[in-house]
Amino acid sequence: METNDLFLDNYLTNIKEDYKRFIVRAGILDTNGQMDRIKEFSDNLTTKFGSKYIKVMNNGSAHSFIVNTDKDIKFKKGDVLMAASWASPARNFARGNLFTPDSIKARWMGI
């Protein structure tokens, strides 16, 4: 596994953990229902690698985009961008960088 993969795995883990904290804090489901919902969310969190971005999705909805190239004139590789739509990121400013995990406030509902 490459170093980049470890950073991406950590990012995805942070999103899953935030979702778990949200569900448990909400307390609207019984323990089995909570675990089923948490598992479903975690199982459906996926990535799609493109030439410019890595798209992070859940159940077909775009969660965030990660810059996957050194050739972007505005952003550097690893910058995390909020989703503007299903197909494209918001390119106004980076929400953090994958390689500096403390800079990212990863939330299950979006960056």
C-alpha positions in Angstrom: 0.0 0.0 0.0 1.3 3.4 -0.9 1.6 6.3 1.5 -1.2 8.1 -0.4 -3.5 5.2 0.2 -2.9 5.4 3.9 -3.9 9.1 4.0 -7.0 8.3 2.0 -7.9 5.4 4.3 -7.5 7.7 7.3 -9.8 10.3 5.7 -12.5 7.7 5.0 -12.2 6.3 8.5 -12.7 9.8 9.9 -15.9 10.2 7.9 -17.2 6.9 9.1 -16.3 7.7 12.8 -18.1 11.0 12.5 -21.2 9.3 11.2 -21.1 6.8 14.0 -20.8 9.5 16.6 -23.8 11.3 15.0 -26.0 8.2 15.1 -25.2 7.3 18.6 -25.6 10.9 19.8 -29.0 11.1 18.1 -30.1 8.0 20.0 -33.3 7.7 17.9 -32.6 4.0 17.1 -32.2 1.0 19.2 -28.7 -0.5 19.4 -29.3 -3.0 16.6 -30.8 -0.4 14.4 -27.9 2.0 15.1 -25.4 -0.7 14.2 -27.2 -1.6 11.0 -27.4 2.0 9.9 -23.7 2.6 10.7 -22.7 -0.5 8.8 -24.8 0.5 5.8 -23.2 3.9 5.7 -19.7 2.5 6.0 -20.3 -0.2 3.4 -21.6 2.4 0.9 -18.7 4.9 1.3 -16.7 4.5 -1.9 -14.1 6.3 -4.0 -13.8 6.7 -7.7 -10.4 7.7 -9.2 -10.3 10.0 -12.1 -7.4 11.8 -13.8 -8.0 15.1 -11.9 -10.0 14.1 -8.8 -10.8 11.2 -6.4 -14.5 11.4 -5.8 -15.7 10.3 -2.4 -19.3 9.0 -2.6 -22.0 7.5 -0.4 -25.0 5.8 -1.9 -24.3 7.5 -5.2 -24.1 11.0 -3.7 -20.9 13.0 -3.9 -19.4 13.7 -0.5 -16.2 15.4 -1.5 -13.4 15.5 -4.1 -9.7 15.2 -3.6 -7.3 16.8 -6.1 -5.4 13.9 -7.7 -2.9 15.8 -9.9 0.1 18.0 -9.6 -1.0 20.0 -12.7 -3.9 21.9 -11.2 -3.2 25.7 -11.4 -5.2 26.6 -8.2 -4.9 23.6 -5.9 -2.2 21.1 -4.9 -2.4 17.4 -4.9 -4.3 16.1 -1.9 -6.5 19.2 -1.4 -10.0 18.3 -0.3 -12.8 20.1 -2.0 -16.5 20.3 -1.1 -18.9 18.8 -3.7 -20.6 21.5 -5.7 -22.7 18.9 -7.5 -22.7 15.1 -8.1 -20.1 15.6 -10.9 -17.9 18.5 -9.8 -16.2 20.0 -6.8 -16.5 23.6 -5.5 -13.3 25.2 -6.6 -13.5 28.3 -4.5 -11.1 27.1 -1.8 -9.7 23.8 -0.3 -11.2 22.5 2.9 -7.9 21.0 3.9 -5.3 18.7 2.5 -5.2 14.9 2.7 -1.5 14.9 3.6 -2.1 17.3 6.6 -5.0 15.4 8.3 -5.3 18.0 11.1 -6.3 20.6 8.5 -9.4 18.6 7.5 -12.7 18.7 9.4 -14.2 15.6 7.9 -17.9 15.2 8.6 -20.2 12.5 7.4 -22.5 15.0 5.8 -19.7 16.7 3.8 -16.5 18.4 4.2 
